[in-house]
Amino acid sequence: MAGRVSVRRGGMKRSVMSRPARRFRVRLLLTLVVVLALFVAACGSASEQTEDLDAQPALEQPSTDESTNAERSIQADLPTEPLKLGLLLDFTGPLANYGQELLKGFELAIEHINAAGGVWGMPVETAVGDTALDPTIAVDEARRLIDVEHVHGLVGPMSSAMALAVAESVSGPAKIPTISPVGTSSQITLADDDDFLFRVSLADHVEGRYLAGLAEQQGYDNVGLIYRDDAFGQGMATAFEQHWTGTIKAIGVDPRSPSFIAELEQSVEFGPQALVLISFPPERILILREALELGYYDQFVFGAPARAPGVSEAIGPERLAGMRGTYVAPAPSNPSSEAWIRAYLDEHGEPPQLPYVKEAYDATIALALAAEAARSSDGAGIRDQLRSIGAQPGLVVISSPESLSDGLQAARSGQEINYEGAAGIIEWDEHGDSTHGYIGVWEFTADGSITDIEVFEYVAQ
C-alpha cells in the first residue's frame, strides 16, 4: 500500500504514516476544529436570541372565542327576569268584538317574539286586563297589571278615553310605557302622561280632515253631525268642523241614552243632505235605525268605527249600499305586511274581521324591540328607546320571526334598527303621536260586505 508500510524493530511491529498522510490528518483536524468552533458560536448566538425573545412580552394573538366572549359580556348585563307585557282592552263592554280581534294581533306578536328567541334571551310573558269600556275599571285593571302582575309595558287601551285615564292616573306616574293601538283623540297629544303614552294609529285631526273631504267629494255641502260625546268623538268632530267649508249642525250624544230622537231632531235644523256619524256600537245601530225609520236621513257618511260587518247586517245591506266612510288604514302591500298576513292566515285561516289588529301587533313588537335596545327593565329606559327603533338608517326589520330574530340581536348589541311594521312605518314625535300613516276610504256593498276604495298616505310636516 502506498500510504502505509510495516517495519520490524526489536522484534516488535509498528505502523507508521507517510508524509502525505500526515499532512492530510493535520488538515482534517484543523477543519474539525474550525467546524466545532463555528458550531459553538452558533449555539451561543441562538441561546442569546432565545433569551432575548423570552425576555420580551408575548404578542397578543386574536382569539377564536372573541365573539362568544362578547356575547357572554352582553348577556351578563341583561335583566335576569323575563320581560312581561300587559294587554288592556275591552273584552266585555260595547267594543268586546274589537278586543277579541286585537287580542289575536297581540298573541301573534308574542308568538313571533318568542320564536325569535325572546327578549333578553328569555321568552316574553304576558298578562291581560279588561277595561269593559269604563274609565274606572280601566284604571283599576291598569293598577293590577302594574302593581300585581308587574308588567314592564302596556299595549292598549283601545278607546281614547280609556287611554287618557290610564296614562294620566296610572301608567304615566308609574313610568310604564303604554302604546294604544287605536286611541285617536287629539287630547292624547296633550295628555299629562310624562311622555309614557304612545299610539300607533294616526290622530283624529288627520282622519277628521279626510272625513270632511269625503263628505264634500260625495257632493254634500250641508250635513248634520252626531258624535259620541267623549274624547274620541269630540276630537274627530272638532277636526271635521275645522276642515268643513259647508253648513253643519253638530250634536254630541251620551252613548248610554235609550233613544236619540231628540238629538236627530236638532241635527236637521238646517235641512242637511246627509248625516255624518261618529260613534261606537251599540249607539250607532240605534241612531241609524231611528234616523231611517223616522225619516230624518237616508244618506250617511261614517267615521272609522262603522267599518264593521255587523252594521250592515243590523240595518240591512240594501239601506246602506254605496255609503262610504274613512278609517286609519294599514300600509299598502309591502314585504312586512305580506309576511304578517301569511302568518295570520296560517294561524286563523282568514284575514282580520276588524281594523287595528296589525296596530296591536306593531305596538307589542315595538315594546319588545325597545326593551332589548334598552338592555333594561326600567320603564324610562324602554320608553327612551321607542323613538329609535323605526324610521331611521339601520337594519330593516319586518313582521316575521326570522327578521325579528335578527332585529332583536342587533338591538341587544347596540346596532341601529329600522322596524317596518305590519301596519306601516313606526315613527313617533315628541308627543308620542304617529308621524306617518294611511287613511282609507271604504264602502258598504249591496251584499252586506265592505270594500276598500282608496288609500291616502299621510306624512306629518
C-alpha positions as CSV (number, residue, x, y, z in Angstrom):
1,M,0.0,0.0,0.0
2,A,1.3,3.4,-0.9
3,G,0.2,5.1,2.3
4,R,1.3,2.6,4.9
5,V,4.4,0.3,5.4
6,S,5.4,-2.2,8.1
7,V,9.0,-2.4,9.7
8,R,10.3,-4.5,12.5
9,R,12.3,-3.1,15.3
10,G,13.4,-5.1,18.2
11,G,11.1,-7.9,17.2
12,M,8.0,-5.6,17.5
13,K,5.8,-4.5,14.7
14,R,4.6,-0.8,14.5
15,S,2.6,1.2,11.9
16,V,3.9,4.4,10.6
17,M,2.4,7.1,8.1
18,S,3.9,8.6,5.1
19,R,4.3,12.4,4.9
20,P,1.3,13.0,2.6
21,A,-0.9,11.1,5.0
22,R,0.3,13.1,8.0
23,R,-0.4,16.3,6.1
24,F,-3.9,15.1,5.3
25,R,-4.5,14.3,9.0
26,V,-3.4,17.7,10.1
27,R,-5.7,19.4,7.6
28,L,-8.6,17.2,8.8
29,L,-8.1,18.1,12.4
30,L,-7.9,21.8,11.6
31,T,-11.1,21.6,9.7
32,L,-12.8,19.8,12.6
33,V,-11.7,22.4,15.0
34,V,-13.0,25.2,12.8
35,V,-16.3,23.5,12.3
36,L,-16.6,22.9,16.1
37,A,-15.8,26.5,16.8
38,L,-18.5,27.7,14.4
39,F,-21.0,25.3,15.9
40,V,-20.3,26.5,19.4
41,A,-20.6,30.1,18.3
42,A,-23.8,29.4,16.6
43,C,-25.3,27.7,19.6
44,G,-24.3,30.6,21.8
45,S,-25.9,33.1,19.5
46,A,-29.1,31.1,19.2
47,S,-29.2,30.8,23.0
48,E,-28.8,34.6,23.4
49,Q,-31.6,35.2,20.8
50,T,-33.9,32.7,22.7
51,E,-33.2,34.5,25.9
52,D,-33.9,37.9,24.3
53,L,-37.2,36.6,23.0
54,D,-38.1,35.1,26.3
55,A,-37.4,38.5,27.9
56,Q,-39.9,40.3,25.6
57,P,-43.6,40.3,26.3
58,A,-45.6,37.8,24.3
59,L,-47.5,39.2,21.3
60,E,-51.4,39.1,21.6
61,Q,-53.0,36.6,19.3
62,P,-56.5,37.0,18.1
63,S,-58.9,34.7,19.9
64,T,-61.3,32.5,18.1
65,D,-63.7,33.0,21.0
66,E,-63.9,36.8,20.9
67,S,-67.5,36.8,19.6
68,T,-68.5,34.3,22.2
69,N,-66.9,36.3,24.9
70,A,-68.5,39.5,23.7
71,E,-71.9,37.7,23.7
72,R,-71.4,36.5,27.2
73,S,-70.5,40.0,28.3
74,I,-73.7,41.3,26.7
75,Q,-75.8,38.6,28.4
76,A,-74.2,39.3,31.7
77,D,-75.5,42.8,31.7
78,L,-79.1,41.9,30.8
79,P,-82.0,41.6,33.2
80,T,-82.4,38.2,34.9
81,E,-86.2,38.2,34.9
82,P,-88.3,37.9,31.7
83,L,-89.9,40.9,30.0
84,K,-93.6,41.0,30.8
85,L,-96.1,42.8,28.7
86,G,-99.7,43.6,29.6
87,L,-102.7,43.8,27.2
88,L,-105.5,46.1,28.3
89,L,-108.6,46.1,26.0
90,D,-112.4,45.9,26.1
91,F,-113.5,42.3,26.3
92,T,-116.9,42.6,27.9
93,G,-118.2,46.1,27.0
94,P,-119.5,47.6,23.8
95,L,-116.2,47.1,22.0
96,A,-115.7,43.5,23.0
97,N,-115.7,42.3,19.4
98,Y,-112.7,44.6,18.8
99,G,-111.0,43.4,21.9
100,Q,-111.2,39.8,20.8
101,E,-109.8,40.7,17.3
102,L,-106.9,42.8,18.7
103,L,-106.0,40.0,21.1
104,K,-105.2,37.9,18.1
105,G,-102.7,40.6,16.9
106,F,-101.1,40.7,20.4
107,E,-100.8,36.9,20.6
108,L,-99.3,36.6,17.2
109,A,-96.7,39.2,18.1
110,I,-95.8,37.3,21.3
111,E,-95.6,34.1,19.4
112,H,-93.2,35.7,16.8
113,I,-91.0,37.3,19.5
114,N,-90.6,34.1,21.4
115,A,-90.0,32.1,18.2
116,A,-87.2,34.6,17.5
117,G,-85.5,33.9,20.9
118,G,-87.5,36.2,23.2
119,V,-86.2,39.3,24.8
120,W,-83.0,39.4,27.0
121,G,-82.6,35.7,26.0
122,M,-85.9,34.7,27.7
123,P,-89.5,34.1,26.4
124,V,-91.7,37.1,26.9
125,E,-94.5,36.7,29.5
126,T,-98.0,38.3,29.3
127,A,-100.9,39.4,31.4
128,V,-104.4,40.6,30.2
129,G,-106.8,43.1,31.6
130,D,-110.4,44.1,30.6
131,T,-111.5,47.8,30.6
132,A,-115.1,47.0,29.9
133,L,-115.0,50.4,28.2
134,D,-115.3,52.0,31.6
135,P,-112.6,54.5,32.7
136,T,-112.9,53.5,36.4
137,I,-112.5,49.8,35.6
138,A,-109.7,50.6,33.1
139,V,-107.7,52.4,35.8
140,D,-108.2,49.6,38.3
141,E,-107.1,47.0,35.8
142,A,-104.1,49.0,34.8
143,R,-103.1,49.2,38.5
144,R,-103.5,45.4,38.8
145,L,-101.3,44.8,35.8
146,I,-98.6,47.1,37.0
147,D,-98.7,46.6,40.8
148,V,-99.6,42.9,40.9
149,E,-98.6,41.4,37.6
150,H,-95.5,43.7,37.4
151,V,-95.7,44.3,33.7
152,H,-92.9,46.3,32.1
153,G,-95.1,47.8,29.3
154,L,-98.8,48.0,28.3
155,V,-100.5,47.5,24.9
156,G,-103.8,49.4,25.0
157,P,-106.3,50.6,25.9
158,M,-108.4,50.9,22.7
159,S,-110.6,53.8,23.4
160,S,-109.1,57.3,23.7
161,A,-111.0,58.0,26.9
162,M,-109.6,54.8,28.5
163,A,-106.1,55.5,27.3
164,L,-106.1,59.0,28.8
165,A,-107.5,57.8,32.1
166,V,-104.9,55.0,32.4
167,A,-101.9,57.1,31.2
168,E,-102.7,60.1,33.4
169,S,-103.7,58.2,36.6
170,V,-101.6,55.0,36.5
171,S,-99.0,54.2,33.8
172,G,-97.6,57.7,33.5
173,P,-96.9,58.1,37.2
174,A,-95.6,54.5,37.4
175,K,-93.3,55.2,34.4
176,I,-94.6,52.2,32.4
177,P,-94.5,52.8,28.6
178,T,-98.0,52.4,27.2
179,I,-98.9,52.1,23.5
180,S,-102.5,52.4,22.3
181,P,-103.1,50.6,19.0
182,V,-106.4,52.6,18.4
183,G,-106.6,55.7,20.6
184,T,-107.0,58.6,18.1
185,S,-108.2,61.6,20.1
186,S,-106.3,64.8,19.7
187,Q,-106.5,65.1,23.5
188,I,-103.9,62.3,23.7
189,T,-101.3,64.7,22.2
190,L,-101.5,66.9,25.2
191,A,-102.1,64.2,27.8
192,D,-100.4,64.7,31.2
193,D,-98.6,61.3,30.9
194,D,-94.9,62.3,31.5
195,D,-94.2,61.1,27.9
196,F,-95.2,57.5,28.6
197,L,-98.3,57.3,26.3
198,F,-97.8,56.5,22.6
199,R,-100.2,55.5,19.8
200,V,-99.8,53.5,16.6
201,S,-102.9,54.9,14.9
202,L,-103.0,58.4,13.4
203,A,-104.6,61.2,15.5
204,D,-108.2,62.4,14.9
205,H,-107.1,65.6,13.3
206,V,-105.8,63.6,10.4
207,E,-108.8,61.4,9.8
208,G,-111.2,64.3,10.5
209,R,-109.7,66.2,7.6
210,Y,-110.1,63.3,5.2
211,L,-113.7,62.6,6.5
212,A,-114.6,66.2,5.7
213,G,-113.1,65.8,2.3
214,L,-115.0,62.6,1.7
215,A,-118.3,64.3,2.5
216,E,-117.5,67.1,0.1
217,Q,-116.5,64.6,-2.5
218,Q,-119.9,62.9,-2.2
219,G,-121.5,66.1,-3.3
220,Y,-122.7,67.4,0.1
221,D,-122.4,71.0,1.3
222,N,-124.9,70.8,4.2
223,V,-124.7,68.0,6.8
224,G,-125.7,67.0,10.3
225,L,-123.0,65.6,12.6
226,I,-123.8,63.3,15.5
227,Y,-120.8,62.3,17.6
228,R,-120.1,60.3,20.7
229,D,-119.5,62.8,23.5
230,D,-116.2,61.6,24.7
231,A,-112.5,62.1,24.0
232,F,-112.7,60.2,20.7
233,G,-115.9,61.7,19.4
234,Q,-115.1,65.3,20.4
235,G,-111.7,65.1,18.8
236,M,-113.0,63.7,15.5
237,A,-115.9,66.2,15.4
238,T,-113.7,69.1,16.0
239,A,-111.3,68.1,13.3
240,F,-114.2,67.6,10.9
241,E,-115.7,71.0,11.6
242,Q,-112.3,72.7,11.2
243,H,-112.0,71.3,7.7
244,W,-115.6,71.6,6.6
245,T,-116.5,74.5,4.4
246,G,-120.2,74.0,4.2
247,T,-123.2,74.2,6.6
248,I,-123.2,71.9,9.6
249,K,-125.2,71.2,12.8
250,A,-123.1,69.2,15.2
251,I,-124.6,67.4,18.2
252,G,-122.8,65.4,20.9
253,V,-124.6,62.4,22.4
254,D,-124.4,60.3,25.6
255,P,-123.9,56.8,24.3
256,R,-125.9,55.3,27.2
257,S,-129.1,57.2,26.1
258,P,-132.1,54.9,25.4
259,S,-133.1,57.0,22.4
260,F,-131.5,59.6,20.1
261,I,-134.6,61.1,18.6
262,A,-134.1,64.5,20.3
263,E,-130.6,64.8,19.0
264,L,-131.6,63.7,15.5
265,E,-134.4,66.4,15.6
266,Q,-131.8,69.0,16.5
267,S,-129.4,67.9,13.8
268,V,-131.8,68.5,10.9
269,E,-132.3,72.2,11.8
270,F,-130.6,73.5,8.7
271,G,-132.0,70.9,6.2
272,P,-129.0,68.6,5.8
273,Q,-128.4,66.3,2.9
274,A,-126.7,63.6,4.9
275,L,-125.7,62.6,8.5
276,V,-122.0,62.3,9.4
277,L,-121.9,59.7,12.2
278,I,-119.0,59.3,14.6
279,S,-119.9,56.7,17.2
280,F,-119.3,53.2,18.7
281,P,-121.7,50.3,18.9
282,P,-124.3,49.9,20.3
283,E,-125.4,53.5,20.0
284,R,-124.5,53.6,16.3
285,I,-127.2,51.0,15.4
286,L,-129.9,52.8,17.4
287,I,-129.1,56.2,15.8
288,L,-129.2,54.7,12.3
289,R,-132.5,52.9,12.9
290,E,-134.2,55.9,14.3
291,A,-132.8,58.2,11.6
292,L,-134.1,55.9,8.9
293,E,-137.4,54.8,10.4
294,L,-138.4,58.3,11.3
295,G,-137.3,59.8,8.0
296,Y,-134.6,62.1,9.3
297,Y,-131.9,60.8,7.0
298,D,-131.3,58.3,4.2
299,Q,-127.8,59.2,3.4
300,F,-124.8,58.7,5.7
301,V,-121.0,59.3,5.9
302,F,-119.2,57.3,8.5
303,G,-116.2,57.6,10.8
304,A,-113.8,54.7,11.3
305,P,-115.8,52.6,13.9
306,A,-118.6,51.9,11.5
307,R,-116.3,49.8,9.3
308,A,-117.6,46.5,10.8
309,P,-119.7,43.8,9.1
310,G,-122.3,43.9,11.9
311,V,-123.6,47.4,11.0
312,S,-124.8,46.4,7.5
313,E,-126.4,43.2,8.9
314,A,-128.3,45.0,11.6
315,I,-129.6,47.8,9.4
316,G,-130.0,46.0,6.1
317,P,-127.5,45.9,3.2
318,E,-130.0,47.5,0.8
319,R,-130.3,50.6,3.0
320,L,-126.5,51.2,3.4
321,A,-125.2,50.1,0.0
322,G,-122.9,52.7,-1.5
323,M,-122.5,54.6,1.8
324,R,-118.9,55.4,2.5
325,G,-116.6,56.2,5.4
326,T,-113.0,56.7,6.4
327,Y,-110.6,54.8,8.7
328,V,-107.0,54.7,9.7
329,A,-105.7,52.1,7.1
330,P,-102.7,49.8,7.2
331,A,-99.9,50.4,4.8
332,P,-100.3,49.2,1.2
333,S,-98.8,45.8,0.5
334,N,-95.1,45.5,1.3
335,P,-92.7,42.7,2.5
336,S,-93.7,43.3,6.1
337,S,-97.4,43.4,5.6
338,E,-97.2,40.4,3.3
339,A,-95.2,38.4,5.9
340,W,-97.7,39.3,8.6
341,I,-100.8,38.3,6.6
342,R,-99.3,35.0,5.7
343,A,-98.6,34.3,9.4
344,Y,-102.1,35.5,10.4
345,L,-103.8,33.3,7.8
346,D,-101.7,30.3,8.9
347,E,-102.9,30.9,12.5
348,H,-106.5,31.8,12.0
349,G,-107.5,30.8,8.4
350,E,-109.0,34.1,7.4
351,P,-108.0,37.8,7.5
352,P,-108.8,40.1,10.4
353,Q,-112.5,40.9,10.5
354,L,-112.0,44.4,12.1
355,P,-109.3,47.1,11.8
356,Y,-106.4,47.8,14.1
357,V,-105.3,44.1,14.6
358,K,-102.0,45.0,12.8
359,E,-101.6,48.0,15.1
360,A,-101.9,45.8,18.2
361,Y,-99.2,43.6,16.7
362,D,-96.9,46.5,16.0
363,A,-97.4,48.0,19.5
364,T,-96.3,44.7,21.0
365,I,-93.2,44.3,18.7
366,A,-92.2,47.9,19.4
367,L,-92.1,47.4,23.2
368,A,-90.1,44.2,22.7
369,L,-87.5,45.8,20.4
370,A,-87.3,48.9,22.7
371,A,-86.7,46.7,25.8
372,E,-84.0,44.8,24.0
373,A,-82.3,48.0,22.9
374,A,-82.6,49.4,26.4
375,R,-81.0,46.3,27.9
376,S,-83.0,47.1,31.0
377,S,-86.5,46.5,32.5
378,D,-86.6,50.1,33.6
379,G,-89.7,51.8,32.2
380,A,-88.0,55.1,31.4
381,G,-85.2,53.2,29.6
382,I,-87.6,51.3,27.5
383,R,-89.6,54.5,26.7
384,D,-86.5,56.3,25.6
385,Q,-85.7,53.6,23.0
386,L,-89.2,53.6,21.4
387,R,-88.4,56.5,19.2
388,S,-85.2,54.9,17.9
389,I,-86.5,51.6,16.6
390,G,-88.0,52.8,13.4
391,A,-87.8,55.3,10.6
392,Q,-84.0,55.6,10.7
393,P,-81.0,54.1,8.9
394,G,-80.2,50.7,10.2
395,L,-81.1,47.0,9.8
396,V,-84.5,46.7,8.3
397,V,-86.8,44.5,10.5
398,I,-90.1,43.2,9.3
399,S,-93.0,41.2,10.7
400,S,-91.6,37.7,10.7
401,P,-89.8,35.6,13.3
402,E,-86.7,35.3,11.2
403,S,-86.4,39.1,10.7
404,L,-87.3,39.8,14.3
405,S,-84.6,37.4,15.5
406,D,-82.0,39.5,13.6
407,G,-83.6,42.7,14.8
408,L,-83.6,41.7,18.5
409,Q,-80.0,40.6,18.3
410,A,-79.0,43.8,16.6
411,A,-80.9,45.9,19.2
412,R,-79.3,44.0,22.0
413,S,-75.8,44.7,20.7
414,G,-76.4,48.4,20.2
415,Q,-76.9,48.4,16.4
416,E,-79.4,50.7,14.7
417,I,-82.6,49.1,13.5
418,N,-85.5,50.2,11.4
419,Y,-88.7,48.3,12.2
420,E,-91.2,48.5,9.3
421,G,-94.4,47.4,10.9
422,A,-97.3,45.3,9.7
423,A,-99.5,48.4,9.7
424,G,-96.8,50.7,8.4
425,I,-93.8,52.8,9.4
426,I,-93.3,53.2,13.2
427,E,-92.2,56.7,13.9
428,W,-93.3,58.9,16.9
429,D,-92.9,62.6,17.5
430,E,-92.2,64.3,20.8
431,H,-95.9,63.8,21.9
432,G,-95.9,60.0,21.1
433,D,-98.1,60.7,18.0
434,S,-97.5,58.7,14.8
435,T,-96.0,60.9,12.2
436,H,-96.6,58.6,9.2
437,G,-99.7,56.6,8.2
438,Y,-102.5,56.0,5.9
439,I,-106.2,57.0,5.7
440,G,-108.5,54.7,3.7
441,V,-111.9,55.2,2.2
442,W,-114.3,52.2,2.4
443,E,-117.9,51.4,1.2
444,F,-120.8,49.2,2.2
445,T,-121.8,46.9,-0.7
446,A,-125.2,45.6,-1.7
447,D,-124.3,42.1,-0.4
448,G,-123.5,43.4,3.1
449,S,-119.8,43.3,2.8
450,I,-117.2,46.1,3.0
451,T,-114.9,47.1,0.2
452,D,-111.9,49.4,0.3
453,I,-112.0,52.2,-2.3
454,E,-108.7,54.0,-2.0
455,V,-105.9,54.8,0.4
456,F,-104.1,58.1,1.1
457,E,-100.6,58.4,2.6
458,Y,-100.1,60.9,5.4
459,V,-96.7,62.3,6.5
460,A,-96.5,64.9,9.2
461,Q,-94.9,68.2,8.2
